[in-house]
Amino acid sequence: MGYKIVLKKQAHQSLWEAMDWYEEQSKGLGSELSQEFYNTLQTLTENPQRFMVVFDPFRRILLKRFPYKIVFAIDEPRQRVVVTTLWHVKRNPETLKKLLKK
């Protein structure tokens, strides 16, 4: 049995913002980002523990084509992966740390 994926409001918001930006750059690119995001989430359903811890208890998985990482925590008792945000890899990690403390 795989883990259930739960997206927090911040994860939805950061995905929509990134999709809008990419769509402005090239028609259809925002949809491609969305597709890669959701495909990447599927890999988390089987073994989310294999991904690197960035700020305990938060982990990250990198998107392959786009310069983003999905930041998530594992809720073992409920067998859930809680996705906190989609974060551009060049953004300041200290800003991410502050966001995760909220």
N, CA, C and O atoms as a printed pandas DataFrame, in Angstrom:
     atom_number atom_name residue_name chain_id  residue_number  x_coord  y_coord  z_coord
0              1         N          MET        A               1    0.840   -1.191    0.000
1              2        CA          MET        A               1    0.000    0.000    0.000
2              3         C          MET        A               1    0.878    1.244    0.000
3              4         O          MET        A               1    1.803    1.346    0.805
4              5         N          GLY        A               2    0.597    2.193   -0.896
5              6        CA          GLY        A               2    1.395    3.392   -1.000
6              7         C          GLY        A               2    0.916    4.496   -0.073
7              8         O          GLY        A               2   -0.152    4.412    0.533
8              9         N          TYR        A               3    1.727    5.517    0.018
9             10        CA          TYR        A               3    1.393    6.690    0.816
10            11         C          TYR        A               3    0.395    7.563    0.055
11            12         O          TYR        A               3    0.408    7.616   -1.174
12            13         N          LYS        A               4   -0.453    8.233    0.792
13            14        CA          LYS        A               4   -1.378    9.195    0.213
14            15         C          LYS        A               4   -0.653   10.539    0.114
15            16         O          LYS        A               4    0.117   10.896    1.006
16            17         N          ILE        A               5   -0.892   11.273   -0.953
17            18        CA          ILE        A               5   -0.290   12.590   -1.137
18            19         C          ILE        A               5   -1.282   13.663   -0.693
19            20         O          ILE        A               5   -2.444   13.651   -1.100
20            21         N          VAL        A               6   -0.815   14.590    0.145
21            22        CA          VAL        A               6   -1.621   15.725    0.601
22            23         C          VAL        A               6   -0.858   16.995    0.237
23            24         O          VAL        A               6    0.303   17.159    0.612
24            25         N          LEU        A               7   -1.516   17.889   -0.495
25            26        CA          LEU        A               7   -0.891   19.160   -0.875
26            27         C          LEU        A               7   -1.401   20.272    0.023
27            28         O          LEU        A               7   -2.606   20.503    0.127
28            29         N          LYS        A               8   -0.464   20.962    0.672
29            30        CA          LYS        A               8   -0.840   22.130    1.479
30            31         C          LYS        A               8   -1.128   23.303    0.536
31            32         O          LYS        A               8   -0.745   23.287   -0.634
32            33         N          LYS        A               9   -1.801   24.304    1.064
33            34        CA          LYS        A               9   -2.171   25.489    0.285
34            35         C          LYS        A               9   -0.941   26.127   -0.374
35            36         O          LYS        A               9   -0.996   26.526   -1.538
36            37         N          GLN        A              10    0.155   26.220    0.360
37            38        CA          GLN        A              10    1.389   26.811   -0.164
38            39         C          GLN        A              10    1.906   26.031   -1.380
39            40         O          GLN        A              10    2.443   26.626   -2.314
40            41         N          ALA        A              11    1.749   24.730   -1.372
41            42        CA          ALA        A              11    2.200   23.903   -2.506
42            43         C          ALA        A              11    1.380   24.234   -3.750
43            44         O          ALA        A              11    1.933   24.404   -4.837
44            45         N          HIS        A              12    0.069   24.323   -3.589
45            46        CA          HIS        A              12   -0.792   24.703   -4.721
46            47         C          HIS        A              12   -0.413   26.080   -5.248
47            48         O          HIS        A              12   -0.266   26.277   -6.455
48            49         N          GLN        A              13   -0.258   27.028   -4.332
49            50        CA          GLN        A              13    0.040   28.399   -4.722
50            51         C          GLN        A              13    1.374   28.497   -5.456
51            52         O          GLN        A              13    1.462   29.159   -6.490
52            53         N          SER        A              14    2.403   27.852   -4.937
53            54        CA          SER        A              14    3.717   27.932   -5.588
54            55         C          SER        A              14    3.697   27.245   -6.954
55            56         O          SER        A              14    4.368   27.697   -7.881
56            57         N          LEU        A              15    2.932   26.154   -7.089
57            58        CA          LEU        A              15    2.804   25.493   -8.389
58            59         C          LEU        A              15    2.107   26.415   -9.379
59            60         O          LEU        A              15    2.579   26.572  -10.505
60            61         N          TRP        A              16    1.004   27.023   -8.988
61            62        CA          TRP        A              16    0.271   27.922   -9.891
62            63         C          TRP        A              16    1.130   29.103  -10.324
63            64         O          TRP        A              16    1.106   29.495  -11.491
64            65         N          GLU        A              17    1.884   29.669   -9.396
65            66        CA          GLU        A              17    2.752   30.803   -9.740
66            67         C          GLU        A              17    3.812   30.389  -10.756
67            68         O          GLU        A              17    4.070   31.112  -11.718
68            69         N          ALA        A              18    4.418   29.238  -10.542
69            70        CA          ALA        A              18    5.446   28.751  -11.467
70            71         C          ALA        A              18    4.825   28.425  -12.826
71            72         O          ALA        A              18    5.411   28.724  -13.866
72            73         N          MET        A              19    3.651   27.817  -12.815
73            74        CA          MET        A              19    2.976   27.500  -14.071
74            75         C          MET        A              19    2.661   28.773  -14.857
75            76         O          MET        A              19    2.868   28.825  -16.069
76            77         N          ASP        A              20    2.163   29.794  -14.168
77            78        CA          ASP        A              20    1.860   31.065  -14.831
78            79         C          ASP        A              20    3.110   31.660  -15.460
79            80         O          ASP        A              20    3.069   32.133  -16.596
80            81         N          TRP        A              21    4.221   31.640  -14.730
81            82        CA          TRP        A              21    5.465   32.211  -15.253
82            83         C          TRP        A              21    5.928   31.458  -16.494
83            84         O          TRP        A              21    6.284   32.070  -17.500
84            85         N          TYR        A              22    5.921   30.132  -16.421
85            86        CA          TYR        A              22    6.360   29.330  -17.576
86            87         C          TYR        A              22    5.415   29.485  -18.759
87            88         O          TYR        A              22    5.855   29.482  -19.909
88            89         N          GLU        A              23    4.135   29.619  -18.491
89            90        CA          GLU        A              23    3.153   29.791  -19.573
90            91         C          GLU        A              23    3.393   31.110  -20.298
91            92         O          GLU        A              23    3.204   31.194  -21.511
92            93         N          GLU        A              24    3.812   32.144  -19.561
93            94        CA          GLU        A              24    4.144   33.429  -20.183
94            95         C          GLU        A              24    5.381   33.312  -21.064
95            96         O          GLU        A              24    5.512   34.031  -22.054
96            97         N          GLN        A              25    6.280   32.415  -20.707
97            98        CA          GLN        A              25    7.503   32.244  -21.482
98            99         C          GLN        A              25    7.234   31.514  -22.789
99           100         O          GLN        A              25    7.782   31.859  -23.836
100          101         N          SER        A              26    6.370   30.490  -22.708
101          102        CA          SER        A              26    6.067   29.684  -23.897
102          103         C          SER        A              26    4.754   28.944  -23.677
103          104         O          SER        A              26    4.589   28.235  -22.684
104          105         N          LYS        A              27    3.830   29.113  -24.601
105          106        CA          LYS        A              27    2.518   28.485  -24.468
106          107         C          LYS        A              27    2.672   26.964  -24.317
107          108         O          LYS        A              27    3.352   26.311  -25.108
108          109         N          GLY        A              28    2.028   26.425  -23.291
109          110        CA          GLY        A              28    2.069   24.986  -23.037
110          111         C          GLY        A              28    3.122   24.567  -22.021
111          112         O          GLY        A              28    3.055   23.463  -21.479
112          113         N          LEU        A              29    4.094   25.440  -21.756
113          114        CA          LEU        A              29    5.171   25.090  -20.833
114          115         C          LEU        A              29    4.682   24.988  -19.389
115          116         O          LEU        A              29    5.184   24.166  -18.623
116          117         N          GLY        A              30    3.718   25.805  -19.019
117          118        CA          GLY        A              30    3.136   25.721  -17.680
118          119         C          GLY        A              30    2.466   24.376  -17.450
119          120         O          GLY        A              30    2.582   23.793  -16.372
120          121         N          SER        A              31    1.769   23.888  -18.462
121          122        CA          SER        A              31    1.132   22.569  -18.370
122          123         C          SER        A              31    2.176   21.461  -18.261
123          124         O          SER        A              31    1.965   20.475  -17.556
124          125         N          GLU        A              32    3.290   21.620  -18.953
125          126        CA          GLU        A              32    4.362   20.625  -18.871
126          127         C          GLU        A              32    4.949   20.584  -17.457
127          128         O          GLU        A              32    5.255   19.512  -16.935
128          129         N          LEU        A              33    5.101   21.758  -16.849
129          130        CA          LEU        A              33    5.572   21.812  -15.466
130          131         C          LEU        A              33    4.588   21.089  -14.550
131          132         O          LEU        A              33    4.991   20.287  -13.708
132          133         N          SER        A              34    3.313   21.371  -14.716
133          134        CA          SER        A              34    2.290   20.729  -13.895
134          135         C          SER        A              34    2.339   19.212  -14.046
135          136         O          SER        A              34    2.270   18.482  -13.057
136          137         N          GLN        A              35    2.459   18.743  -15.280
137          138        CA          GLN        A              35    2.520   17.302  -15.528
138          139         C          GLN        A              35    3.731   16.681  -14.840
139          140         O          GLN        A              35    3.622   15.619  -14.227
140          141         N          GLU        A              36    4.885   17.342  -14.942
141          142        CA          GLU        A              36    6.078   16.807  -14.285
142          143         C          GLU        A              36    5.930   16.821  -12.767
143          144         O          GLU        A              36    6.364   15.886  -12.093
144          145         N          PHE        A              37    5.326   17.863  -12.231
145          146        CA          PHE        A              37    5.086   17.958  -10.794
146          147         C          PHE        A              37    4.271   16.755  -10.321
147          148         O          PHE        A              37    4.662   16.072   -9.375
148          149         N          TYR        A              38    3.147   16.498  -10.976
149          150        CA          TYR        A              38    2.277   15.405  -10.545
150          151         C          TYR        A              38    2.889   14.028  -10.813
151          152         O          TYR        A              38    2.663   13.094  -10.044
152          153         N          ASN        A              39    3.654   13.894  -11.884
153          154        CA          ASN        A              39    4.362   12.635  -12.127
154          155         C          ASN        A              39    5.398   12.382  -11.028
155          156         O          ASN        A              39    5.576   11.249  -10.581
156          157         N          THR        A              40    6.069   13.437  -10.605
157          158        CA          THR        A              40    7.073   13.316   -9.549
158          159         C          THR        A              40    6.416   12.934   -8.229
159          160         O          THR        A              40    6.972   12.151   -7.459
160          161         N          LEU        A              41    5.245   13.481   -7.968
161          162        CA          LEU        A              41    4.521   13.112   -6.747
162          163         C          LEU        A              41    4.232   11.616   -6.712
163          164         O          LEU        A              41    4.246   11.008   -5.642
164          165         N          GLN        A              42    3.974   11.028   -7.856
165          166        CA          GLN        A              42    3.679    9.600   -7.904
166          167         C          GLN        A              42    4.859    8.772   -7.389
167          168         O          GLN        A              42    4.655    7.715   -6.791
168          169         N          THR        A              43    6.080    9.238   -7.613
169          170        CA          THR        A              43    7.245    8.492   -7.131
170          171         C          THR        A              43    7.339    8.521   -5.607
171          172         O          THR        A              43    7.993    7.669   -5.005
172          173         N          LEU        A              44    6.684    9.505   -4.986
173          174        CA          LEU        A              44    6.704    9.607   -3.522
174          175         C          LEU        A              44    5.765    8.614   -2.849
175          176         O          LEU        A              44    5.917    8.337   -1.659
176          177         N          THR        A              45    4.814    8.082   -3.573
177          178        CA          THR        A              45    3.803    7.231   -2.955
178          179         C          THR        A              45    4.353    5.899   -2.475
179          180         O          THR        A              45    3.779    5.295   -1.569
180          181         N          GLU        A              46    5.436    5.428   -3.050
181          182        CA          GLU        A              46    5.966    4.104   -2.695
182          183         C          GLU        A              46    7.029    4.127   -1.599
183          184         O          GLU        A              46    6.972    3.328   -0.664
184          185         N          ASN        A              47    7.996    5.035   -1.706
185          186        CA          ASN        A              47    9.093    5.031   -0.739
186          187         C          ASN        A              47    9.624    6.454   -0.514
187          188         O          ASN        A              47   10.729    6.768   -0.957
188          189         N          PRO        A              48    8.866    7.311    0.158
189          190        CA          PRO        A              48    9.302    8.700    0.330
190          191         C          PRO        A              48   10.533    8.857    1.229
191          192         O          PRO        A              48   11.192    9.895    1.187
192          193         N          GLN        A              49   10.848    7.852    2.032
193          194        CA          GLN        A              49   11.997    7.935    2.939
194          195         C          GLN        A              49   13.335    7.968    2.194
195          196         O          GLN        A              49   14.348    8.364    2.770
196          197         N          ARG        A              50   13.351    7.568    0.954
197          198        CA          ARG        A              50   14.619    7.509    0.213
198          199         C          ARG        A              50   15.140    8.882   -0.212
199          200         O          ARG        A              50   16.266    8.994   -0.698
200          201         N          PHE        A              51   14.327    9.923   -0.032
201          202        CA          PHE        A              51   14.737   11.251   -0.477
202          203         C          PHE        A              51   15.377   12.049    0.653
203          204         O          PHE        A              51   15.052   11.880    1.829
204          205         N          MET        A              52   16.290   12.917    0.259
205          206        CA          MET        A              52   17.153   13.657    1.175
206          207         C          MET        A              52   16.392   14.585    2.120
207          208         O          MET        A              52   15.458   15.279    1.718
208          209         N          VAL        A              53   16.809   14.582    3.374
209          210        CA          VAL        A              53   16.281   15.515    4.368
210          211         C          VAL        A              53   16.967   16.864    4.141
211          212         O          VAL        A              53   18.192   16.939    4.049
212          213         N          VAL        A              54   16.159   17.934    4.052
213          214        CA          VAL        A              54   16.732   19.281    3.907
214          215         C          VAL        A              54   16.720   20.023    5.228
215          216         O          VAL        A              54   17.733   20.596    5.627
216          217         N          PHE        A              55   15.597   20.020    5.906
217          218        CA          PHE        A              55   15.470   20.587    7.244
218          219         C          PHE        A              55   14.527   19.637    7.983
219          220         O          PHE        A              55   13.333   19.582    7.686
220          221         N          ASP        A              56   15.062   18.903    8.930
221          222        CA          ASP        A              56   14.295   17.875    9.620
222          223         C          ASP        A              56   12.977   18.442   10.136
223          224         O          ASP        A              56   13.015   19.447   10.845
224          225         N          PRO        A              57   11.837   17.882    9.837
225          226        CA          PRO        A              57   11.572   16.585    9.198
226          227         C          PRO        A              57   11.304   16.683    7.696
227          228         O          PRO        A              57   10.789   15.736    7.101
228          229         N          PHE        A              58   11.645   17.806    7.080
229          230        CA          PHE        A              58   11.311   18.023    5.671
230          231         C          PHE        A              58   12.359   17.427    4.741
231          232         O          PHE        A              58   13.562   17.492    4.993
232          233         N          ARG        A              59   11.862   16.851    3.670
233          234        CA          ARG        A              59   12.697   16.234    2.639
234          235         C          ARG        A              59   12.421   16.934    1.318
235          236         O          ARG        A              59   11.533   17.780    1.214
236          237         N          ARG        A              60   13.208   16.558    0.306
237          238        CA          ARG        A              60   12.980   17.146   -1.003
238          239         C          ARG        A              60   13.215   16.108   -2.096
239          240         O          ARG        A              60   13.994   15.166   -1.953
240          241         N          ILE        A              61   12.500   16.333   -3.188
241          242        CA          ILE        A              61   12.709   15.568   -4.414
242          243         C          ILE        A              61   12.809   16.585   -5.545
243          244         O          ILE        A              61   12.002   17.510   -5.631
244          245         N          LEU        A              62   13.792   16.411   -6.400
245          246        CA          LEU        A              62   14.014   17.344   -7.501
246          247         C          LEU        A              62   13.183   16.965   -8.716
247          248         O          LEU        A              62   13.010   15.786   -9.025
248          249         N          LEU        A              63   12.673   17.983   -9.400
249          250        CA          LEU        A              63   12.052   17.744  -10.696
250          251         C          LEU        A              63   13.180   17.520  -11.697
251          252         O          LEU        A              63   14.276   18.054  -11.523
252          253         N          LYS        A              64   12.927   16.750  -12.727
253          254        CA          LYS        A              64   13.980   16.426  -13.696
254          255         C          LYS        A              64   14.221   17.546  -14.701
255          256         O          LYS        A              64   15.369   17.901  -14.971
256          257         N          ARG        A              65   13.164   18.097  -15.249
257          258        CA          ARG        A              65   13.299   19.067  -16.333
258          259         C          ARG        A              65   13.335   20.518  -15.864
259          260         O          ARG        A              65   13.977   21.362  -16.489
260          261         N          PHE        A              66   12.659   20.800  -14.788
261          262        CA          PHE        A              66   12.535   22.172  -14.303
262          263         C          PHE        A              66   13.365   22.354  -13.031
263          264         O          PHE        A              66   13.536   21.404  -12.266
264          265         N          PRO        A              67   13.884   23.569  -12.795
265          266        CA          PRO        A              67   14.766   23.802  -11.643
266          267         C          PRO        A              67   14.008   24.011  -10.328
267          268         O          PRO        A              67   14.123   25.056   -9.687
268          269         N          TYR        A              68   13.243   23.008   -9.949
269          270        CA          TYR        A              68   12.433   23.074   -8.736
270          271         C          TYR        A              68   12.603   21.815   -7.923
271          272         O          TYR        A              68   12.972   20.755   -8.430
272          273         N          LYS        A              69   12.321   21.967   -6.638
273          274        CA          LYS        A              69   12.246   20.805   -5.756
274          275         C          LYS        A              69   10.905   20.840   -5.042
275          276         O          LYS        A              69   10.374   21.903   -4.718
276          277         N          ILE        A              70   10.380   19.657   -4.809
277          278        CA          ILE        A              70    9.161   19.508   -4.039
278          279         C          ILE        A              70    9.597   19.237   -2.605
279          280         O          ILE        A              70   10.344   18.293   -2.348
280          281         N          VAL        A              71    9.135   20.055   -1.681
281          282        CA          VAL        A              71    9.496   19.920   -0.270
282          283         C          VAL        A              71    8.313   19.283    0.457
283          284         O          VAL        A              71    7.175   19.737    0.338
284          285         N          PHE        A              72    8.603   18.226    1.209
285          286        CA          PHE        A              72    7.530   17.459    1.832
286          287         C          PHE        A              72    7.969   16.885    3.174
287          288         O          PHE        A              72    9.158   16.846    3.492
288          289         N          ALA        A              73    6.999   16.445    3.943
289          290        CA          ALA        A              73    7.239   15.732    5.202
290          291         C          ALA        A              73    6.432   14.435    5.142
291          292         O          ALA        A              73    5.439   14.335    4.422
292          293         N          ILE        A              74    6.873   13.469    5.897
293          294        CA          ILE        A              74    6.199   12.174    5.934
294          295         C          ILE        A              74    5.424   12.052    7.241
295          296         O          ILE        A              74    5.973   12.257    8.324
296          297         N          ASP        A              75    4.156   11.722    7.127
297          298        CA          ASP        A              75    3.294   11.467    8.276
298          299         C          ASP        A              75    3.103    9.954    8.336
299          300         O          ASP        A              75    2.147    9.410    7.782
300          301         N          GLU        A              76    4.036    9.286    9.022
301          302        CA          GLU        A              76    4.033    7.817    9.073
302          303         C          GLU        A              76    2.749    7.224    9.650
303          304         O          GLU        A              76    2.194    6.297    9.060
304          305         N          PRO        A              77    2.255    7.735   10.795
305          306        CA          PRO        A              77    1.057    7.115   11.367
306          307         C          PRO        A              77   -0.131    7.071   10.400
307          308         O          PRO        A              77   -0.927    6.132   10.416
308          309         N          ARG        A              78   -0.232    8.095    9.568
309          310        CA          ARG        A              78   -1.363    8.165    8.627
310          311         C          ARG        A              78   -0.983    7.706    7.224
311          312         O          ARG        A              78   -1.817    7.702    6.319
312          313         N          GLN        A              79    0.305    7.311    7.043
313          314        CA          GLN        A              79    0.796    6.881    5.731
314          315         C          GLN        A              79    0.533    7.955    4.671
315          316         O          GLN        A              79   -0.006    7.690    3.596
316          317         N          ARG        A              80    0.950    9.212    5.033
317          318        CA          ARG        A              80    0.757   10.342    4.134
318          319         C          ARG        A              80    2.080   11.040    3.853
319          320         O          ARG        A              80    2.982   11.062    4.690
320          321         N          VAL        A              81    2.172   11.607    2.662
321          322        CA          VAL        A              81    3.245   12.523    2.300
322          323         C          VAL        A              81    2.591   13.891    2.200
323          324         O          VAL        A              81    1.702   14.106    1.377
324          325         N          VAL        A              82    3.039   14.821    3.050
325          326        CA          VAL        A              82    2.457   16.160    3.090
326          327         C          VAL        A              82    3.402   17.099    2.333
327          328         O          VAL        A              82    4.505   17.399    2.790
328          329         N          VAL        A              83    2.943   17.552    1.170
329          330        CA          VAL        A              83    3.747   18.426    0.315
330          331         C          VAL        A              83    3.535   19.859    0.769
331          332         O          VAL        A              83    2.417   20.376    0.768
332          333         N          THR        A              84    4.638   20.488    1.158
333          334        CA          THR        A              84    4.590   21.844    1.698
334          335         C          THR        A              84    4.692   22.911    0.624
335          336         O          THR        A              84    3.926   23.875    0.629
336          337         N          THR        A              85    5.643   22.745   -0.306
337          338        CA          THR        A              85    5.844   23.771   -1.324
338          339         C          THR        A              85    6.609   23.216   -2.520
339          340         O          THR        A              85    7.234   22.158   -2.451
340          341         N          LEU        A              86    6.541   23.954   -3.605
341          342        CA          LEU        A              86    7.389   23.763   -4.769
342          343         C          LEU        A              86    8.369   24.923   -4.722
343          344         O          LEU        A              86    7.952   26.081   -4.731
344          345         N          TRP        A              87    9.664   24.634   -4.671
345          346        CA          TRP        A              87   10.667   25.664   -4.398
346          347         C          TRP        A              87   11.713   25.708   -5.504
347          348         O          TRP        A              87   12.295   24.679   -5.848
348          349         N          HIS        A              88   11.956   26.891   -6.062
349          350        CA          HIS        A              88   12.997   27.045   -7.084
350          351         C          HIS        A              88   14.357   26.789   -6.438
351          352         O          HIS        A              88   14.636   27.304   -5.356
352          353         N          VAL        A              89   15.190   26.008   -7.086
353          354        CA          VAL        A              89   16.459   25.600   -6.478
354          355         C          VAL        A              89   17.438   26.747   -6.268
355          356         O          VAL        A              89   18.360   26.625   -5.462
356          357         N          LYS        A              90   17.257   27.858   -6.976
357          358        CA          LYS        A              90   18.174   28.987   -6.803
358          359         C          LYS        A              90   17.712   29.986   -5.750
359          360         O          LYS        A              90   18.410   30.960   -5.467
360          361         N          ARG        A              91   16.545   29.749   -5.174
361          362        CA          ARG        A              91   16.078   30.639   -4.104
362          363         C          ARG        A              91   16.863   30.362   -2.821
363          364         O          ARG        A              91   17.389   29.268   -2.618
364          365         N          ASN        A              92   16.925   31.351   -1.990
365          366        CA          ASN        A              92   17.682   31.267   -0.747
366          367         C          ASN        A              92   17.119   30.165    0.171
367          368         O          ASN        A              92   15.935   30.188    0.508
368          369         N          PRO        A              93   17.960   29.210    0.569
369          370        CA          PRO        A              93   17.486   28.143    1.454
370          371         C          PRO        A              93   17.072   28.649    2.836
371          372         O          PRO        A              93   16.253   28.015    3.501
372          373         N          GLU        A              94   17.618   29.767    3.270
373          374        CA          GLU        A              94   17.210   30.330    4.561
374          375         C          GLU        A              94   15.759   30.810    4.517
375          376         O          GLU        A              94   15.039   30.721    5.511
376          377         N          THR        A              95   15.338   31.318    3.360
377          378        CA          THR        A              95   13.946   31.736    3.189
378          379         C          THR        A              95   13.043   30.512    3.274
379          380         O          THR        A              95   11.973   30.564    3.880
380          381         N          LEU        A              96   13.477   29.415    2.667
381          382        CA          LEU        A              96   12.716   28.168    2.755
382          383         C          LEU        A              96   12.632   27.696    4.191
383          384         O          LEU        A              96   11.576   27.252    4.643
384          385         N          LYS        A              97   13.714   27.787    4.894
385          386        CA          LYS        A              97   13.742   27.351    6.298
386          387         C          LYS        A              97   12.721   28.134    7.134
387          388         O          LYS        A              97   12.025   27.564    7.974
388          389         N          LYS        A              98   12.642   29.450    6.890
389          390        CA          LYS        A              98   11.679   30.288    7.611
390          391         C          LYS        A              98   10.249   29.898    7.263
391          392         O          LYS        A              98    9.378   29.849    8.132
392          393         N          LEU        A              99   10.016   29.622    5.987
393          394        CA          LEU        A              99    8.683   29.205    5.551
394          395         C          LEU        A              99    8.268   27.894    6.229
395          396         O          LEU        A              99    7.116   27.734    6.632
396          397         N          LEU        A             100    9.195   26.979    6.346
397          398        CA          LEU        A             100    8.891   25.666    6.915
398          399         C          LEU        A             100    8.655   25.728    8.423
399          400         O          LEU        A             100    8.001   24.850    8.986
400          401         N          LYS        A             101    9.180   26.755    9.075
401          402        CA          LYS        A             101    8.976   26.897   10.532
402          403         C          LYS        A             101    7.591   27.393   10.873
403          404         O          LYS        A             101    7.165   27.287   12.023
404          405         N          LYS        A             102    6.873   27.937    9.894
405          406        CA          LYS        A             102    5.518   28.483   10.145
406          407         C          LYS        A             102    4.535   27.388   10.448
407          408         O          LYS        A             102    3.358   27.662   10.683
